[in-house]
Amino acid sequence: MSKKRILITGGAGFIGTNFVNYLFEKYRNYHIIVLDALTYAGSLNNFSDQVKNNPDFKFCHGDVRNVGLVLELMGQADIVIHFAAETHVSRSIHDDRRFFETDVLGTQSVASAVLKNKKQIERFIHISTSEVYGTALAEPMTEEHPLNPMTPYAAAKTGADRLVYSYWGTYELPVVILRPFNQYGPYQHLEKVIPRFITSALLNEPLTIHGTGEARRDWLYVEDTCQRIDRALHADMEKIQGNVFNLGSGFDLDILSIAKMVLEMTGKPESLITFMEERPGQVRHHISSTKKSEMILGIKPGRTFEEGLEQTIHWYANNRQWWEKLLSMRRVSILNKNGISEY
């Protein structure tokens, strides 16, 4: 039998990298095509030589906004998993136009290419985000929670989320929308809070917290996320087409507690914790309902946060050559509420 061909946009980014590695470790019946623009969050160094030299791995350096390129690659695929997006909240506060161009127009390029290959594409999995919900109005947050994006990034992802849904509603494309909550694990960019805390602790530098650190998030280790995406990849399409699924743990923890846990696990003093002004558009609380994903996708609870954090610290401690070149990116320029640039 010929191998199924999967087009993975943004496959050299954080979750995309981990998912590509996951697929190659678990399966032998897929040919994987990765499209990635290799911006600040993506790198070919994320892939081992074993993956890069695999005859079933094809990499294409390009942008999802390139309609012709996306259409060409879509013609070579049976399944598409769309990760590609600008995903860093702080950067969106400084440069929101780029986020809308990539997240909305790029997603339109992908959805349009799926439509043009409707007879061929078996499944179109769109990776959205829990940020579309804004701060929790009810707990836990179900897939029916109102969409109240609080930042330009969240607004752009909301536009992409609903755009993909409209292609199901209008054209009955084989669409599935997944909304991951906060992720952590190997290959995550240093702008994100957990790798920023870990690398700061390893360097004996301050762990900077926005506001009081009381904002709470739902946390899921990236390998557990990959297992959930895998369930969506192999579920009965008749049961999941046109559906939205949360990818969360149902466990929430505040930022200050995470900083303290990182310092305890790395043997560093809590005196390294420092505070700064609250980030504009801060979401106060996220916690995922897992009921729908459990019932329809058959997901099971992942590892505990403590176990995942220990694994993540171990990875960063043993892969300094990967993250040391990214240290300058831990601080990002944003525009505050008064329109003044600050880090």
C-alpha positions as a Markdown table, in Angstrom:
| # | Residue | x | y | z |
|---|---|---|---|---|
| 1 | Met | 0.0 | 0.0 | 0.0 |
| 2 | Ser | 1.2 | 3.5 | -0.8 |
| 3 | Lys | 2.0 | 5.7 | 2.2 |
| 4 | Lys | -0.4 | 8.4 | 3.3 |
| 5 | Arg | 1.1 | 11.9 | 2.7 |
| 6 | Ile | 0.7 | 14.5 | 5.4 |
| 7 | Leu | 1.4 | 18.2 | 4.8 |
| 8 | Ile | 2.4 | 19.8 | 8.1 |
| 9 | Thr | 2.6 | 23.6 | 7.9 |
| 10 | Gly | 4.7 | 25.2 | 10.6 |
| 11 | Gly | 6.3 | 21.8 | 11.2 |
| 12 | Ala | 9.6 | 23.3 | 12.3 |
| 13 | Gly | 8.1 | 25.2 | 15.2 |
| 14 | Phe | 7.6 | 24.1 | 18.8 |
| 15 | Ile | 4.5 | 21.9 | 18.6 |
| 16 | Gly | 5.1 | 21.1 | 15.0 |
| 17 | Thr | 8.6 | 19.8 | 15.6 |
| 18 | Asn | 7.5 | 17.6 | 18.5 |
| 19 | Phe | 4.6 | 16.2 | 16.4 |
| 20 | Val | 6.9 | 15.4 | 13.4 |
| 21 | Asn | 9.3 | 13.6 | 15.7 |
| 22 | Tyr | 6.4 | 11.8 | 17.4 |
| 23 | Leu | 5.0 | 10.6 | 14.0 |
| 24 | Phe | 8.4 | 9.2 | 12.9 |
| 25 | Glu | 8.9 | 7.4 | 16.2 |
| 26 | Lys | 5.4 | 5.8 | 16.2 |
| 27 | Tyr | 4.5 | 5.2 | 12.6 |
| 28 | Arg | 6.1 | 3.9 | 9.4 |
| 29 | Asn | 3.2 | 4.5 | 7.0 |
| 30 | Tyr | 3.4 | 8.2 | 6.5 |
| 31 | His | 5.3 | 10.5 | 4.1 |
| 32 | Ile | 5.6 | 13.8 | 5.8 |
| 33 | Ile | 6.0 | 17.2 | 4.0 |
| 34 | Val | 6.9 | 20.1 | 6.2 |
| 35 | Leu | 6.3 | 23.7 | 5.1 |
| 36 | Asp | 7.9 | 26.3 | 7.3 |
| 37 | Ala | 9.2 | 29.9 | 6.9 |
| 38 | Leu | 11.9 | 29.4 | 9.5 |
| 39 | Thr | 11.2 | 32.6 | 11.4 |
| 40 | Tyr | 12.4 | 33.2 | 15.0 |
| 41 | Ala | 10.5 | 30.2 | 16.3 |
| 42 | Gly | 11.3 | 27.6 | 13.7 |
| 43 | Ser | 14.6 | 25.9 | 12.9 |
| 44 | Leu | 15.8 | 22.9 | 10.9 |
| 45 | Asn | 18.1 | 22.2 | 13.9 |
| 46 | Asn | 15.0 | 21.0 | 15.6 |
| 47 | Phe | 15.1 | 17.8 | 13.6 |
| 48 | Ser | 17.6 | 15.1 | 14.1 |
| 49 | Asp | 19.8 | 13.9 | 11.2 |
| 50 | Gln | 17.8 | 10.7 | 11.4 |
| 51 | Val | 14.6 | 12.6 | 10.6 |
| 52 | Lys | 16.2 | 14.9 | 8.0 |
| 53 | Asn | 17.7 | 11.9 | 6.2 |
| 54 | Asn | 14.6 | 9.9 | 6.2 |
| 55 | Pro | 13.3 | 9.3 | 2.7 |
| 56 | Asp | 9.8 | 9.9 | 4.0 |
| 57 | Phe | 10.7 | 13.4 | 5.2 |
| 58 | Lys | 10.5 | 16.4 | 2.8 |
| 59 | Phe | 11.2 | 20.0 | 3.9 |
| 60 | Cys | 10.0 | 23.0 | 2.0 |
| 61 | His | 11.2 | 26.5 | 3.1 |
| 62 | Gly | 8.3 | 28.8 | 2.4 |
| 63 | Asp | 5.5 | 30.9 | 3.7 |
| 64 | Val | 1.9 | 29.9 | 4.1 |
| 65 | Arg | 0.9 | 33.3 | 2.6 |
| 66 | Asn | 2.4 | 32.1 | -0.7 |
| 67 | Val | -0.8 | 30.9 | -2.3 |
| 68 | Gly | 0.9 | 29.2 | -5.3 |
| 69 | Leu | 3.4 | 27.3 | -3.1 |
| 70 | Val | 0.7 | 26.1 | -0.7 |
| 71 | Leu | -1.5 | 25.0 | -3.6 |
| 72 | Glu | 1.4 | 23.1 | -5.1 |
| 73 | Leu | 2.2 | 21.2 | -1.9 |
| 74 | Met | -1.5 | 20.6 | -1.2 |
| 75 | Gly | -1.6 | 18.7 | -4.5 |
| 76 | Gln | 1.0 | 16.3 | -3.0 |
| 77 | Ala | -1.0 | 15.6 | 0.2 |
| 78 | Asp | -3.8 | 13.4 | 1.5 |
| 79 | Ile | -4.0 | 15.0 | 5.0 |
| 80 | Val | -3.0 | 18.5 | 6.2 |
| 81 | Ile | -2.3 | 19.6 | 9.7 |
| 82 | His | -2.0 | 23.4 | 9.9 |
| 83 | Phe | 0.2 | 24.6 | 12.7 |
| 84 | Ala | 1.8 | 27.6 | 10.9 |
| 85 | Ala | 1.1 | 30.9 | 12.8 |
| 86 | Glu | 2.7 | 33.7 | 14.6 |
| 87 | Thr | 2.1 | 32.6 | 18.2 |
| 88 | His | 3.9 | 34.9 | 20.6 |
| 89 | Val | 1.6 | 37.2 | 22.5 |
| 90 | Ser | 4.2 | 39.9 | 23.3 |
| 91 | Arg | 5.4 | 40.2 | 19.7 |
| 92 | Ser | 1.7 | 40.7 | 18.6 |
| 93 | Ile | 1.4 | 43.7 | 20.9 |
| 94 | His | 4.4 | 45.2 | 19.1 |
| 95 | Asp | 3.7 | 44.1 | 15.5 |
| 96 | Asp | 0.1 | 43.0 | 15.1 |
| 97 | Arg | -0.1 | 43.4 | 11.3 |
| 98 | Arg | 2.3 | 40.5 | 10.7 |
| 99 | Phe | 0.1 | 38.3 | 12.9 |
| 100 | Phe | -3.0 | 39.0 | 10.9 |
| 101 | Glu | -1.2 | 38.4 | 7.7 |
| 102 | Thr | 0.2 | 35.1 | 8.7 |
| 103 | Asp | -2.5 | 33.7 | 10.9 |
| 104 | Val | -5.6 | 34.8 | 8.9 |
| 105 | Leu | -4.4 | 35.3 | 5.3 |
| 106 | Gly | -2.0 | 32.3 | 5.7 |
| 107 | Thr | -4.8 | 30.2 | 6.9 |
| 108 | Gln | -7.0 | 31.3 | 4.0 |
| 109 | Ser | -4.3 | 30.1 | 1.7 |
| 110 | Val | -4.3 | 26.7 | 3.3 |
| 111 | Ala | -8.1 | 26.4 | 3.4 |
| 112 | Ser | -8.5 | 27.6 | -0.2 |
| 113 | Ala | -5.9 | 25.0 | -1.3 |
| 114 | Val | -7.8 | 22.3 | 0.6 |
| 115 | Leu | -11.0 | 23.3 | -1.2 |
| 116 | Lys | -9.3 | 23.1 | -4.6 |
| 117 | Asn | -8.1 | 19.6 | -3.7 |
| 118 | Lys | -11.4 | 18.6 | -2.0 |
| 119 | Lys | -11.6 | 15.2 | -3.7 |
| 120 | Gln | -8.1 | 14.3 | -2.5 |
| 121 | Ile | -7.8 | 15.8 | 1.0 |
| 122 | Glu | -9.2 | 13.3 | 3.6 |
| 123 | Arg | -8.7 | 15.4 | 6.7 |
| 124 | Phe | -7.8 | 19.1 | 7.5 |
| 125 | Ile | -6.7 | 19.6 | 11.1 |
| 126 | His | -6.4 | 23.2 | 12.1 |
| 127 | Ile | -4.4 | 24.0 | 15.3 |
| 128 | Ser | -6.1 | 26.9 | 17.0 |
| 129 | Thr | -5.5 | 28.0 | 20.6 |
| 130 | Ser | -7.3 | 28.5 | 23.9 |
| 131 | Glu | -6.4 | 32.2 | 23.7 |
| 132 | Val | -9.5 | 32.7 | 21.5 |
| 133 | Tyr | -11.5 | 32.3 | 24.7 |
| 134 | Gly | -10.0 | 35.2 | 26.7 |
| 135 | Thr | -10.3 | 35.0 | 30.5 |
| 136 | Ala | -12.5 | 32.2 | 31.8 |
| 137 | Leu | -16.2 | 33.2 | 32.2 |
| 138 | Ala | -17.0 | 29.7 | 33.5 |
| 139 | Glu | -14.9 | 26.9 | 34.8 |
| 140 | Pro | -13.8 | 24.6 | 33.3 |
| 141 | Met | -13.9 | 26.1 | 29.8 |
| 142 | Thr | -15.8 | 24.1 | 27.3 |
| 143 | Glu | -15.7 | 24.3 | 23.5 |
| 144 | Glu | -18.9 | 26.4 | 23.7 |
| 145 | His | -17.2 | 29.1 | 25.8 |
| 146 | Pro | -17.6 | 32.6 | 24.2 |
| 147 | Leu | -14.7 | 33.8 | 22.1 |
| 148 | Asn | -13.3 | 36.9 | 23.7 |
| 149 | Pro | -9.7 | 37.4 | 22.4 |
| 150 | Met | -7.7 | 39.8 | 24.6 |
| 151 | Thr | -4.6 | 40.4 | 22.5 |
| 152 | Pro | -3.9 | 41.0 | 18.8 |
| 153 | Tyr | -2.4 | 37.4 | 18.6 |
| 154 | Ala | -5.6 | 36.0 | 20.1 |
| 155 | Ala | -7.7 | 38.0 | 17.7 |
| 156 | Ala | -5.8 | 36.8 | 14.7 |
| 157 | Lys | -6.1 | 33.2 | 15.8 |
| 158 | Thr | -9.8 | 33.7 | 16.4 |
| 159 | Gly | -10.2 | 34.9 | 12.9 |
| 160 | Ala | -8.3 | 31.9 | 11.6 |
| 161 | Asp | -10.3 | 29.5 | 13.8 |
| 162 | Arg | -13.7 | 30.8 | 12.5 |
| 163 | Leu | -12.4 | 31.1 | 8.9 |
| 164 | Val | -11.6 | 27.4 | 8.9 |
| 165 | Tyr | -15.0 | 26.6 | 10.5 |
| 166 | Ser | -16.7 | 28.6 | 7.8 |
| 167 | Tyr | -15.0 | 26.4 | 5.1 |
| 168 | Trp | -16.7 | 23.4 | 6.8 |
| 169 | Gly | -20.0 | 25.2 | 7.0 |
| 170 | Thr | -19.9 | 26.4 | 3.4 |
| 171 | Tyr | -18.1 | 23.7 | 1.5 |
| 172 | Glu | -18.3 | 20.7 | 3.9 |
| 173 | Leu | -14.6 | 20.3 | 4.0 |
| 174 | Pro | -13.2 | 17.5 | 6.3 |
| 175 | Val | -12.3 | 20.1 | 9.0 |
| 176 | Val | -11.3 | 19.5 | 12.6 |
| 177 | Ile | -10.3 | 22.4 | 14.9 |
| 178 | Leu | -8.1 | 21.8 | 17.9 |
| 179 | Arg | -7.6 | 24.4 | 20.6 |
| 180 | Pro | -4.4 | 23.6 | 22.7 |
| 181 | Phe | -4.2 | 25.3 | 26.1 |
| 182 | Asn | -0.7 | 26.3 | 27.5 |
| 183 | Gln | 2.0 | 24.0 | 26.2 |
| 184 | Tyr | 5.5 | 23.4 | 27.5 |
| 185 | Gly | 8.4 | 21.0 | 26.7 |
| 186 | Pro | 11.5 | 20.6 | 24.4 |
| 187 | Tyr | 12.2 | 23.1 | 21.6 |
| 188 | Gln | 10.0 | 25.9 | 23.0 |
| 189 | His | 11.1 | 29.4 | 22.2 |
| 190 | Leu | 12.6 | 31.4 | 25.1 |
| 191 | Glu | 9.9 | 34.1 | 25.0 |
| 192 | Lys | 7.5 | 31.6 | 26.5 |
| 193 | Val | 7.3 | 31.6 | 30.3 |
| 194 | Ile | 8.5 | 28.1 | 31.2 |
| 195 | Pro | 11.6 | 28.0 | 29.0 |
| 196 | Arg | 12.4 | 31.6 | 30.0 |
| 197 | Phe | 12.2 | 30.7 | 33.7 |
| 198 | Ile | 14.3 | 27.5 | 33.2 |
| 199 | Thr | 17.1 | 29.1 | 31.2 |
| 200 | Ser | 17.2 | 32.1 | 33.6 |
| 201 | Ala | 17.5 | 29.7 | 36.5 |
| 202 | Leu | 20.3 | 27.7 | 34.8 |
| 203 | Leu | 22.2 | 31.0 | 34.2 |
| 204 | Asn | 21.6 | 32.3 | 37.8 |
| 205 | Glu | 19.7 | 35.2 | 36.3 |
| 206 | Pro | 16.4 | 36.8 | 37.6 |
| 207 | Leu | 13.1 | 35.2 | 36.8 |
| 208 | Thr | 10.9 | 38.1 | 35.8 |
| 209 | Ile | 7.1 | 37.9 | 36.4 |
| 210 | His | 4.4 | 40.1 | 34.9 |
| 211 | Gly | 2.2 | 41.7 | 37.6 |
| 212 | Thr | 1.8 | 39.6 | 40.8 |
| 213 | Gly | 2.1 | 36.2 | 39.1 |
| 214 | Glu | -1.4 | 35.2 | 40.1 |
| 215 | Ala | -2.6 | 34.5 | 36.5 |
| 216 | Arg | -3.5 | 30.9 | 36.2 |
| 217 | Arg | -3.2 | 28.6 | 33.2 |
| 218 | Asp | -4.0 | 25.1 | 32.1 |
| 219 | Trp | -0.7 | 23.3 | 31.4 |
| 220 | Leu | -0.1 | 20.3 | 29.1 |
| 221 | Tyr | 3.3 | 18.7 | 28.3 |
| 222 | Val | 3.8 | 18.8 | 24.5 |
| 223 | Glu | 4.2 | 15.0 | 24.0 |
| 224 | Asp | 0.8 | 14.6 | 25.6 |
| 225 | Thr | -0.5 | 17.2 | 23.2 |
| 226 | Cys | 1.0 | 15.2 | 20.3 |
| 227 | Gln | -0.9 | 12.1 | 21.5 |
| 228 | Arg | -4.1 | 14.1 | 21.4 |
| 229 | Ile | -3.5 | 15.4 | 17.9 |
| 230 | Asp | -2.7 | 11.8 | 16.9 |
| 231 | Arg | -6.2 | 10.8 | 18.2 |
| 232 | Ala | -7.8 | 13.5 | 15.9 |
| 233 | Leu | -5.6 | 12.2 | 13.1 |
| 234 | His | -7.0 | 8.7 | 13.4 |
| 235 | Ala | -10.5 | 9.2 | 14.8 |
| 236 | Asp | -13.6 | 8.3 | 12.7 |
| 237 | Met | -14.0 | 11.3 | 10.5 |
| 238 | Glu | -17.8 | 11.1 | 10.6 |
| 239 | Lys | -17.7 | 11.6 | 14.4 |
| 240 | Ile | -15.3 | 14.6 | 14.4 |
| 241 | Gln | -15.9 | 16.5 | 11.1 |
| 242 | Gly | -16.8 | 20.2 | 11.8 |
| 243 | Asn | -16.0 | 19.8 | 15.5 |
| 244 | Val | -13.8 | 21.8 | 17.9 |
| 245 | Phe | -11.8 | 20.1 | 20.6 |
| 246 | Asn | -9.9 | 21.5 | 23.6 |
| 247 | Leu | -6.5 | 20.1 | 24.1 |
| 248 | Gly | -5.9 | 20.7 | 27.8 |
| 249 | Ser | -5.1 | 18.9 | 31.1 |
| 250 | Gly | -7.9 | 20.2 | 33.3 |
| 251 | Phe | -5.1 | 21.3 | 35.7 |
| 252 | Asp | -4.3 | 24.9 | 36.4 |
| 253 | Leu | -1.4 | 26.6 | 38.1 |
| 254 | Asp | -0.4 | 30.2 | 38.6 |
| 255 | Ile | 2.8 | 31.7 | 37.2 |
| 256 | Leu | 4.4 | 32.5 | 40.5 |
| 257 | Ser | 4.1 | 28.9 | 41.7 |
| 258 | Ile | 5.8 | 27.7 | 38.5 |
| 259 | Ala | 8.7 | 30.1 | 39.1 |
| 260 | Lys | 9.2 | 28.7 | 42.6 |
| 261 | Met | 9.0 | 25.1 | 41.3 |
| 262 | Val | 11.6 | 25.8 | 38.7 |
| 263 | Leu | 14.0 | 27.3 | 41.3 |
| 264 | Glu | 13.4 | 24.4 | 43.7 |
| 265 | Met | 14.1 | 21.8 | 41.0 |
| 266 | Thr | 17.2 | 23.6 | 39.8 |
| 267 | Gly | 18.5 | 24.2 | 43.4 |
| 268 | Lys | 18.3 | 28.0 | 43.0 |
| 269 | Pro | 17.1 | 30.6 | 45.6 |
| 270 | Glu | 13.7 | 32.3 | 45.4 |
| 271 | Ser | 15.5 | 35.6 | 45.7 |
| 272 | Leu | 16.0 | 35.3 | 41.9 |
| 273 | Ile | 12.2 | 36.1 | 41.4 |
| 274 | Thr | 11.6 | 39.7 | 40.3 |
| 275 | Phe | 8.4 | 41.5 | 39.2 |
| 276 | Met | 7.5 | 44.0 | 36.5 |
| 277 | Glu | 4.3 | 45.7 | 35.2 |
| 278 | Glu | 1.5 | 43.5 | 34.1 |
| 279 | Arg | 1.5 | 42.7 | 30.4 |
| 280 | Pro | -1.3 | 44.4 | 28.4 |
| 281 | Gly | -4.2 | 42.1 | 27.6 |
| 282 | Gln | -3.3 | 39.6 | 30.3 |
| 283 | Val | -5.7 | 36.6 | 30.6 |
| 284 | Arg | -6.4 | 36.0 | 34.2 |
| 285 | His | -7.5 | 32.4 | 34.2 |
| 286 | His | -7.7 | 29.4 | 31.8 |
| 287 | Ile | -8.7 | 25.9 | 32.7 |
| 288 | Ser | -9.8 | 23.4 | 30.0 |
| 289 | Ser | -12.8 | 21.1 | 30.1 |
| 290 | Thr | -11.6 | 17.7 | 28.8 |
| 291 | Lys | -15.0 | 16.0 | 28.7 |
| 292 | Lys | -15.6 | 16.3 | 24.9 |
| 293 | Ser | -12.1 | 15.2 | 24.0 |
| 294 | Glu | -12.4 | 12.2 | 26.3 |
| 295 | Met | -15.8 | 11.2 | 25.1 |
| 296 | Ile | -15.2 | 11.5 | 21.3 |
| 297 | Leu | -11.4 | 11.3 | 20.8 |
| 298 | Gly | -10.8 | 8.9 | 23.7 |
| 299 | Ile | -8.0 | 11.0 | 25.2 |
| 300 | Lys | -6.6 | 9.9 | 28.6 |
| 301 | Pro | -5.0 | 12.1 | 31.3 |
| 302 | Gly | -1.4 | 13.0 | 30.6 |
| 303 | Arg | 1.6 | 13.2 | 32.9 |
| 304 | Thr | 1.5 | 15.4 | 36.0 |
| 305 | Phe | 2.8 | 18.9 | 35.8 |
| 306 | Glu | 5.6 | 18.1 | 38.1 |
| 307 | Glu | 6.8 | 15.2 | 36.0 |
| 308 | Gly | 6.5 | 17.2 | 32.8 |
| 309 | Leu | 8.4 | 20.2 | 34.3 |
| 310 | Glu | 11.2 | 17.9 | 35.5 |
| 311 | Gln | 11.5 | 16.4 | 32.0 |
| 312 | Thr | 11.5 | 19.9 | 30.5 |
| 313 | Ile | 14.2 | 21.2 | 32.9 |
| 314 | His | 16.3 | 18.1 | 32.1 |
| 315 | Trp | 16.0 | 18.8 | 28.3 |
| 316 | Tyr | 17.1 | 22.4 | 28.6 |
| 317 | Ala | 19.9 | 21.6 | 30.9 |
| 318 | Asn | 21.2 | 19.1 | 28.4 |
| 319 | Asn | 20.7 | 21.1 | 25.2 |
| 320 | Arg | 22.3 | 24.4 | 26.0 |
| 321 | Gln | 23.7 | 24.7 | 22.5 |
| 322 | Trp | 20.1 | 24.8 | 21.2 |
| 323 | Trp | 18.9 | 27.7 | 23.4 |
| 324 | Glu | 22.0 | 29.8 | 24.1 |
| 325 | Lys | 21.8 | 31.4 | 20.7 |
| 326 | Leu | 18.2 | 32.5 | 21.5 |
| 327 | Leu | 19.0 | 34.3 | 24.8 |
| 328 | Ser | 18.6 | 37.8 | 23.3 |
| 329 | Met | 15.0 | 36.9 | 22.4 |
| 330 | Arg | 13.9 | 36.4 | 26.0 |
| 331 | Arg | 13.1 | 40.1 | 26.1 |
| 332 | Val | 10.6 | 41.5 | 23.5 |
| 333 | Ser | 9.7 | 45.1 | 22.8 |
| 334 | Ile | 6.0 | 45.9 | 23.2 |
| 335 | Leu | 3.8 | 48.9 | 23.1 |
| 336 | Asn | 2.2 | 49.6 | 26.5 |
| 337 | Lys | -1.3 | 51.1 | 27.0 |
| 338 | Asn | 0.1 | 54.6 | 26.5 |
| 339 | Gly | 1.7 | 53.6 | 23.1 |
| 340 | Ile | 5.2 | 53.7 | 24.6 |
| 341 | Ser | 7.7 | 51.0 | 23.7 |
| 342 | Glu | 9.0 | 49.0 | 26.6 |
| 343 | Tyr | 10.6 | 45.5 | 27.1 |
